Amino acid sequence: MSFLAHQLIGEARRRQVRLWVDSTGELRFAGPAATLDERFVALLRAQAGPITAKIGQDAPDRWLKPLTEGDGDLLLYLIPAAGAGPGAYRAWTSAAPAGLRIEAVLTPGREERFGEAPFTDVAALADRIAEQILRHADRPFGIFGHSTGALVAREVTRRLSGSTSDQLALFVAGALPPHLVSGPSHEPTDDELLAHLNAWQGTPAELLADTEFLRTFLPTLRADLRLFASCHREVSPAERVDVPVTALGGLHDETAPEGHCEAWHPWAAGAFRTRMVEGGHFFPVTAAREVLDEVVRELGHRRAEPTRT
């Protein structure tokens, strides 16, 4: 792949432009009209071949994307919120404390995998993510899930508990526990989906106003809402996780009712703690340093224990 094609892929992420290869093998792209200026579009078209080759080359092993450089002593897997990909957590790259290696899960339907059908059932998705972590983890690790990603992270943790993995902790952020999850009473309209995006406080206003972007993005969000509904479970011994659980919440998160962090307690078979952080629903991004410092403290503490509870 040419150096220019590599740079263009990175620039597309920065501009919130989605790149994917359609069923005919052609490069497609969509994003905010203001960022798709004539020169950038011309460069994408000129480098369509190398960019397409790169996207196709990454297909087998693109479930995990590093957010930090180097090989830290502590390893954390991030499962993003509904509708989001690793790019939404760019603030973690600079905010990560020294020694923390972060690998973000990239699921079908977003960023380079935009052309792939997104998952709508949490069990099937958790199976695939657990497989990737088992193949990838080379030391004790933690899993951090945000919003719907927290529900997925719990399912992944349950699958890993019966394996040879060495998970130190589970972090659930800005999320209702499984027994409080309920699906929509009807198929949401585009306007209702936009209301969800506004409430989540994670989508820039210029994107919400761009109809071309929304036309390509809303189907993925619909799939994510079905995925969220599939996360409903009732509390039972078999559903509890056997690693320490930390539930984090935003002090101004309007999408999560008061006490939602404590409501996670029945899902932890062992150690459990809560932590409230300044910010709205996307506090893991806006308060990245504080959140990641908390993660490092917990992972370091658990790794230092002679035996884990």
C-alpha positions as a Markdown table, in Angstrom:
| # | Residue | x | y | z |
|---|---|---|---|---|
| 1 | Met | 0.0 | 0.0 | 0.0 |
| 2 | Ser | 1.3 | 3.5 | -0.9 |
| 3 | Phe | 2.2 | 5.9 | 1.8 |
| 4 | Leu | -0.4 | 8.4 | 0.5 |
| 5 | Ala | -3.2 | 5.8 | 0.8 |
| 6 | His | -2.2 | 5.1 | 4.4 |
| 7 | Gln | -2.3 | 8.8 | 5.1 |
| 8 | Leu | -5.7 | 9.2 | 3.5 |
| 9 | Ile | -7.2 | 6.4 | 5.6 |
| 10 | Gly | -6.0 | 8.2 | 8.7 |
| 11 | Glu | -7.3 | 11.5 | 7.5 |
| 12 | Ala | -10.7 | 10.0 | 6.7 |
| 13 | Arg | -11.0 | 8.8 | 10.3 |
| 14 | Arg | -10.1 | 12.3 | 11.6 |
| 15 | Arg | -12.7 | 13.8 | 9.3 |
| 16 | Gln | -15.4 | 11.3 | 10.4 |
| 17 | Val | -15.5 | 9.9 | 6.8 |
| 18 | Arg | -16.5 | 6.3 | 6.5 |
| 19 | Leu | -14.6 | 4.1 | 4.0 |
| 20 | Trp | -15.8 | 0.7 | 2.8 |
| 21 | Val | -15.7 | -1.7 | -0.2 |
| 22 | Asp | -19.1 | -2.5 | -1.7 |
| 23 | Ser | -20.1 | -5.9 | -3.0 |
| 24 | Thr | -18.6 | -5.1 | -6.5 |
| 25 | Gly | -15.2 | -4.4 | -5.0 |
| 26 | Glu | -15.5 | -0.6 | -5.4 |
| 27 | Leu | -14.3 | 1.9 | -2.8 |
| 28 | Arg | -17.2 | 3.9 | -1.3 |
| 29 | Phe | -17.1 | 6.8 | 1.2 |
| 30 | Ala | -19.6 | 9.0 | 3.0 |
| 31 | Gly | -19.3 | 11.6 | 5.7 |
| 32 | Pro | -20.1 | 15.2 | 6.6 |
| 33 | Ala | -20.4 | 17.4 | 3.4 |
| 34 | Ala | -18.1 | 20.0 | 4.9 |
| 35 | Thr | -15.2 | 17.5 | 5.2 |
| 36 | Leu | -15.6 | 16.0 | 1.7 |
| 37 | Asp | -14.0 | 18.9 | -0.1 |
| 38 | Glu | -13.2 | 18.6 | -3.8 |
| 39 | Arg | -9.4 | 18.0 | -3.2 |
| 40 | Phe | -10.0 | 15.3 | -0.6 |
| 41 | Val | -12.5 | 13.5 | -2.8 |
| 42 | Ala | -10.1 | 13.6 | -5.7 |
| 43 | Leu | -7.3 | 12.1 | -3.6 |
| 44 | Leu | -9.6 | 9.3 | -2.4 |
| 45 | Arg | -10.6 | 8.5 | -6.0 |
| 46 | Ala | -7.0 | 8.6 | -7.2 |
| 47 | Gln | -5.9 | 6.2 | -4.4 |
| 48 | Ala | -9.0 | 4.0 | -4.5 |
| 49 | Gly | -7.0 | 0.9 | -5.6 |
| 50 | Pro | -4.4 | 1.0 | -2.7 |
| 51 | Ile | -7.1 | 2.0 | -0.2 |
| 52 | Thr | -9.3 | -0.9 | -1.3 |
| 53 | Ala | -6.4 | -3.3 | -1.0 |
| 54 | Lys | -5.6 | -2.1 | 2.5 |
| 55 | Ile | -9.2 | -2.5 | 3.7 |
| 56 | Gly | -9.4 | -6.0 | 2.1 |
| 57 | Gln | -6.0 | -7.0 | 3.5 |
| 58 | Asp | -7.1 | -6.2 | 7.1 |
| 59 | Ala | -10.3 | -8.2 | 6.9 |
| 60 | Pro | -9.3 | -11.3 | 8.8 |
| 61 | Asp | -7.7 | -9.6 | 11.7 |
| 62 | Arg | -9.3 | -6.2 | 12.1 |
| 63 | Trp | -11.4 | -6.9 | 15.2 |
| 64 | Leu | -8.8 | -5.1 | 17.4 |
| 65 | Lys | -7.2 | -1.7 | 16.9 |
| 66 | Pro | -4.5 | -0.3 | 19.1 |
| 67 | Leu | -5.2 | 3.1 | 20.6 |
| 68 | Thr | -1.8 | 3.4 | 22.2 |
| 69 | Glu | 1.8 | 2.8 | 21.0 |
| 70 | Gly | 4.3 | 0.5 | 22.6 |
| 71 | Asp | 3.9 | -2.5 | 24.8 |
| 72 | Gly | 2.6 | -1.5 | 28.2 |
| 73 | Asp | 2.6 | -3.7 | 31.3 |
| 74 | Leu | -1.2 | -3.4 | 31.6 |
| 75 | Leu | -3.6 | -4.4 | 28.9 |
| 76 | Leu | -7.1 | -3.1 | 28.4 |
| 77 | Tyr | -9.7 | -4.1 | 25.8 |
| 78 | Leu | -12.3 | -1.4 | 25.0 |
| 79 | Ile | -15.7 | -2.2 | 23.6 |
| 80 | Pro | -17.2 | 1.1 | 22.4 |
| 81 | Ala | -20.7 | 2.4 | 22.8 |
| 82 | Ala | -23.5 | 1.8 | 20.3 |
| 83 | Gly | -23.0 | 3.5 | 17.0 |
| 84 | Ala | -19.4 | 4.3 | 17.9 |
| 85 | Gly | -16.1 | 2.8 | 16.7 |
| 86 | Pro | -12.5 | 3.1 | 18.1 |
| 87 | Gly | -12.2 | 6.5 | 16.5 |
| 88 | Ala | -14.7 | 8.0 | 18.9 |
| 89 | Tyr | -12.1 | 7.3 | 21.7 |
| 90 | Arg | -9.2 | 9.2 | 20.2 |
| 91 | Ala | -8.8 | 11.1 | 23.4 |
| 92 | Trp | -7.7 | 7.9 | 25.1 |
| 93 | Thr | -4.5 | 7.9 | 22.9 |
| 94 | Ser | -3.1 | 10.9 | 24.6 |
| 95 | Ala | -4.8 | 10.5 | 28.0 |
| 96 | Ala | -3.6 | 6.9 | 28.6 |
| 97 | Pro | -1.1 | 6.7 | 31.6 |
| 98 | Ala | 2.3 | 5.3 | 30.9 |
| 99 | Gly | 2.3 | 1.5 | 30.8 |
| 100 | Leu | -1.3 | 1.0 | 29.7 |
| 101 | Arg | -1.8 | -0.7 | 26.4 |
| 102 | Ile | -5.3 | -0.2 | 25.0 |
| 103 | Glu | -6.8 | -2.4 | 22.2 |
| 104 | Ala | -10.2 | -1.2 | 20.9 |
| 105 | Val | -12.7 | -3.7 | 19.5 |
| 106 | Leu | -13.8 | -2.7 | 16.0 |
| 107 | Thr | -17.1 | -4.5 | 15.2 |
| 108 | Pro | -18.8 | -4.8 | 11.7 |
| 109 | Gly | -20.8 | -1.8 | 10.6 |
| 110 | Arg | -18.4 | 1.0 | 11.5 |
| 111 | Glu | -15.2 | 2.7 | 10.3 |
| 112 | Glu | -13.2 | 0.4 | 8.0 |
| 113 | Arg | -15.8 | -2.4 | 8.5 |
| 114 | Phe | -18.7 | -0.1 | 7.5 |
| 115 | Gly | -19.7 | -2.3 | 4.5 |
| 116 | Glu | -20.1 | -5.4 | 6.7 |
| 117 | Ala | -23.5 | -6.3 | 8.2 |
| 118 | Pro | -23.6 | -5.3 | 11.9 |
| 119 | Phe | -24.5 | -7.8 | 14.6 |
| 120 | Thr | -28.0 | -7.7 | 16.1 |
| 121 | Asp | -27.6 | -10.5 | 18.7 |
| 122 | Val | -25.3 | -10.0 | 21.7 |
| 123 | Ala | -24.6 | -13.7 | 22.1 |
| 124 | Ala | -23.2 | -14.1 | 18.6 |
| 125 | Leu | -21.1 | -10.9 | 18.9 |
| 126 | Ala | -19.7 | -11.9 | 22.3 |
| 127 | Asp | -18.7 | -15.2 | 21.0 |
| 128 | Arg | -16.6 | -13.6 | 18.2 |
| 129 | Ile | -15.0 | -11.0 | 20.5 |
| 130 | Ala | -14.1 | -13.6 | 23.1 |
| 131 | Glu | -12.4 | -15.6 | 20.4 |
| 132 | Gln | -10.4 | -12.6 | 19.3 |
| 133 | Ile | -9.3 | -11.8 | 22.9 |
| 134 | Leu | -8.3 | -15.4 | 23.5 |
| 135 | Arg | -6.1 | -15.4 | 20.4 |
| 136 | His | -4.6 | -12.0 | 21.2 |
| 137 | Ala | -4.1 | -11.6 | 24.9 |
| 138 | Asp | -0.5 | -12.2 | 26.0 |
| 139 | Arg | -0.9 | -11.1 | 29.7 |
| 140 | Pro | -3.5 | -10.5 | 32.3 |
| 141 | Phe | -6.0 | -7.9 | 31.1 |
| 142 | Gly | -9.1 | -5.9 | 31.8 |
| 143 | Ile | -12.2 | -5.3 | 29.7 |
| 144 | Phe | -13.9 | -1.8 | 29.5 |
| 145 | Gly | -17.4 | -1.5 | 28.0 |
| 146 | His | -19.2 | 1.8 | 27.4 |
| 147 | Ser | -23.0 | 2.0 | 27.2 |
| 148 | Thr | -24.2 | -1.0 | 25.1 |
| 149 | Gly | -20.5 | -2.0 | 24.9 |
| 150 | Ala | -20.7 | -2.6 | 28.7 |
| 151 | Leu | -23.5 | -5.1 | 28.2 |
| 152 | Val | -21.4 | -6.8 | 25.4 |
| 153 | Ala | -18.4 | -6.7 | 27.7 |
| 154 | Arg | -20.3 | -8.6 | 30.4 |
| 155 | Glu | -21.3 | -11.3 | 27.9 |
| 156 | Val | -17.7 | -11.5 | 26.7 |
| 157 | Thr | -16.4 | -11.9 | 30.3 |
| 158 | Arg | -18.8 | -14.7 | 31.0 |
| 159 | Arg | -17.4 | -16.6 | 28.0 |
| 160 | Leu | -13.9 | -16.0 | 29.0 |
| 161 | Ser | -14.5 | -17.2 | 32.6 |
| 162 | Gly | -14.7 | -20.8 | 31.3 |
| 163 | Ser | -11.5 | -20.5 | 29.3 |
| 164 | Thr | -7.8 | -20.2 | 30.1 |
| 165 | Ser | -7.9 | -16.4 | 30.0 |
| 166 | Asp | -6.6 | -14.3 | 32.8 |
| 167 | Gln | -9.0 | -11.4 | 33.1 |
| 168 | Leu | -8.3 | -9.1 | 36.0 |
| 169 | Ala | -11.4 | -6.9 | 36.0 |
| 170 | Leu | -14.5 | -5.7 | 34.1 |
| 171 | Phe | -15.4 | -2.0 | 33.8 |
| 172 | Val | -18.9 | -1.1 | 32.9 |
| 173 | Ala | -19.5 | 2.6 | 32.1 |
| 174 | Gly | -22.6 | 4.6 | 31.4 |
| 175 | Ala | -24.8 | 1.5 | 31.1 |
| 176 | Leu | -28.0 | 0.0 | 32.5 |
| 177 | Pro | -27.5 | -3.6 | 33.8 |
| 178 | Pro | -29.0 | -6.4 | 31.8 |
| 179 | His | -32.2 | -6.8 | 33.9 |
| 180 | Leu | -33.1 | -3.2 | 33.3 |
| 181 | Val | -32.7 | -3.4 | 29.5 |
| 182 | Ser | -35.8 | -3.2 | 27.4 |
| 183 | Gly | -36.3 | -3.0 | 23.7 |
| 184 | Pro | -38.4 | -0.4 | 21.8 |
| 185 | Ser | -42.1 | -1.0 | 21.6 |
| 186 | His | -42.0 | -0.3 | 17.9 |
| 187 | Glu | -39.5 | 0.2 | 15.0 |
| 188 | Pro | -38.1 | 3.7 | 15.7 |
| 189 | Thr | -38.4 | 6.3 | 13.0 |
| 190 | Asp | -35.5 | 8.3 | 11.7 |
| 191 | Asp | -36.5 | 11.2 | 13.9 |
| 192 | Glu | -36.6 | 9.0 | 17.0 |
| 193 | Leu | -33.1 | 7.7 | 16.2 |
| 194 | Leu | -31.9 | 11.3 | 15.9 |
| 195 | Ala | -33.4 | 12.0 | 19.3 |
| 196 | His | -31.3 | 9.0 | 20.6 |
| 197 | Leu | -28.2 | 10.5 | 19.1 |
| 198 | Asn | -28.9 | 13.9 | 20.6 |
| 199 | Ala | -29.5 | 12.3 | 24.1 |
| 200 | Trp | -26.3 | 10.3 | 24.0 |
| 201 | Gln | -24.3 | 13.6 | 23.6 |
| 202 | Gly | -21.7 | 11.9 | 21.5 |
| 203 | Thr | -22.4 | 13.0 | 17.9 |
| 204 | Pro | -21.3 | 16.4 | 16.7 |
| 205 | Ala | -24.1 | 18.7 | 15.7 |
| 206 | Glu | -22.7 | 19.1 | 12.2 |
| 207 | Leu | -23.1 | 15.4 | 11.6 |
| 208 | Leu | -26.7 | 15.4 | 12.9 |
| 209 | Ala | -27.4 | 18.1 | 10.3 |
| 210 | Asp | -25.9 | 16.2 | 7.4 |
| 211 | Thr | -28.6 | 14.1 | 5.7 |
| 212 | Glu | -26.1 | 12.2 | 3.5 |
| 213 | Phe | -24.1 | 11.1 | 6.5 |
| 214 | Leu | -27.2 | 10.1 | 8.5 |
| 215 | Arg | -28.6 | 8.1 | 5.5 |
| 216 | Thr | -25.5 | 5.8 | 5.7 |
| 217 | Phe | -25.3 | 5.8 | 9.5 |
| 218 | Leu | -28.8 | 5.2 | 10.7 |
| 219 | Pro | -29.0 | 1.5 | 9.5 |
| 220 | Thr | -26.1 | 0.7 | 11.8 |
| 221 | Leu | -27.7 | 2.5 | 14.7 |
| 222 | Arg | -30.9 | 0.5 | 14.1 |
| 223 | Ala | -28.9 | -2.7 | 14.3 |
| 224 | Asp | -27.2 | -1.5 | 17.5 |
| 225 | Leu | -30.6 | -0.8 | 19.1 |
| 226 | Arg | -31.6 | -4.4 | 18.3 |
| 227 | Leu | -28.3 | -5.5 | 19.7 |
| 228 | Phe | -29.1 | -3.6 | 22.9 |
| 229 | Ala | -32.5 | -5.2 | 23.3 |
| 230 | Ser | -31.0 | -8.6 | 22.9 |
| 231 | Cys | -28.9 | -7.9 | 26.1 |
| 232 | His | -31.8 | -8.3 | 28.4 |
| 233 | Arg | -31.2 | -11.0 | 31.1 |
| 234 | Glu | -32.6 | -11.8 | 34.5 |
| 235 | Val | -30.1 | -12.0 | 37.4 |
| 236 | Ser | -29.1 | -15.6 | 38.2 |
| 237 | Pro | -26.0 | -17.3 | 39.5 |
| 238 | Ala | -25.1 | -18.5 | 36.0 |
| 239 | Glu | -25.2 | -15.0 | 34.6 |
| 240 | Arg | -22.9 | -13.4 | 37.2 |
| 241 | Val | -19.3 | -12.7 | 36.3 |
| 242 | Asp | -16.5 | -14.0 | 38.5 |
| 243 | Val | -14.1 | -11.1 | 38.1 |
| 244 | Pro | -14.1 | -7.9 | 40.0 |
| 245 | Val | -16.5 | -5.4 | 38.6 |
| 246 | Thr | -16.3 | -1.6 | 38.6 |
| 247 | Ala | -19.4 | 0.4 | 37.5 |
| 248 | Leu | -18.7 | 3.9 | 36.4 |
| 249 | Gly | -21.3 | 6.6 | 35.7 |
| 250 | Gly | -21.5 | 10.2 | 34.5 |
| 251 | Leu | -22.8 | 12.7 | 37.0 |
| 252 | His | -24.8 | 14.4 | 34.3 |
| 253 | Asp | -25.7 | 11.4 | 32.2 |
| 254 | Glu | -29.3 | 12.0 | 31.3 |
| 255 | Thr | -29.7 | 8.6 | 29.6 |
| 256 | Ala | -28.9 | 6.6 | 32.8 |
| 257 | Pro | -31.2 | 7.0 | 35.9 |
| 258 | Glu | -29.8 | 7.6 | 39.4 |
| 259 | Gly | -28.5 | 4.5 | 41.0 |
| 260 | His | -27.8 | 2.6 | 37.7 |
| 261 | Cys | -24.2 | 1.9 | 38.8 |
| 262 | Glu | -25.4 | 0.3 | 42.1 |
| 263 | Ala | -27.9 | -1.8 | 40.1 |
| 264 | Trp | -24.9 | -3.7 | 38.6 |
| 265 | His | -24.0 | -5.1 | 42.0 |
| 266 | Pro | -26.2 | -8.3 | 41.7 |
| 267 | Trp | -24.2 | -9.2 | 38.5 |
| 268 | Ala | -20.9 | -9.4 | 40.3 |
| 269 | Ala | -20.1 | -12.7 | 42.0 |
| 270 | Gly | -17.1 | -11.2 | 43.7 |
| 271 | Ala | -15.7 | -7.7 | 44.4 |
| 272 | Phe | -17.8 | -4.8 | 43.2 |
| 273 | Arg | -17.3 | -1.0 | 43.4 |
| 274 | Thr | -18.8 | 2.1 | 41.8 |
| 275 | Arg | -17.3 | 5.4 | 40.7 |
| 276 | Met | -19.1 | 8.6 | 39.6 |
| 277 | Val | -17.2 | 10.8 | 37.1 |
| 278 | Glu | -17.9 | 14.4 | 35.9 |
| 279 | Gly | -19.6 | 14.5 | 32.5 |
| 280 | Gly | -22.6 | 13.3 | 30.5 |
| 281 | His | -23.1 | 10.0 | 28.7 |
| 282 | Phe | -19.7 | 10.2 | 26.9 |
| 283 | Phe | -17.8 | 10.9 | 30.1 |
| 284 | Pro | -15.2 | 8.1 | 29.2 |
| 285 | Val | -14.2 | 10.5 | 26.4 |
| 286 | Thr | -14.6 | 13.9 | 28.0 |
| 287 | Ala | -13.0 | 12.7 | 31.3 |
| 288 | Ala | -10.6 | 10.3 | 29.6 |
| 289 | Arg | -7.7 | 11.0 | 32.0 |
| 290 | Glu | -9.7 | 10.5 | 35.1 |
| 291 | Val | -11.4 | 7.3 | 33.8 |
| 292 | Leu | -8.1 | 5.7 | 32.6 |
| 293 | Asp | -6.3 | 6.6 | 35.9 |
| 294 | Glu | -9.1 | 4.7 | 37.6 |
| 295 | Val | -8.6 | 1.7 | 35.3 |
| 296 | Val | -4.9 | 1.7 | 35.9 |
| 297 | Arg | -5.3 | 1.8 | 39.7 |
| 298 | Glu | -7.8 | -1.1 | 39.6 |
| 299 | Leu | -5.8 | -3.3 | 37.2 |
| 300 | Gly | -2.5 | -2.7 | 39.1 |
| 301 | His | -4.2 | -3.5 | 42.4 |
| 302 | Arg | -5.7 | -6.7 | 41.0 |
| 303 | Arg | -2.5 | -7.8 | 39.3 |
| 304 | Ala | -0.6 | -7.4 | 42.6 |
| 305 | Glu | -3.0 | -9.6 | 44.5 |
| 306 | Pro | -1.6 | -13.1 | 45.3 |
| 307 | Thr | -5.1 | -14.5 | 44.3 |
| 308 | Arg | -8.0 | -12.8 | 42.8 |
| 309 | Thr | -11.5 | -12.7 | 44.4 |
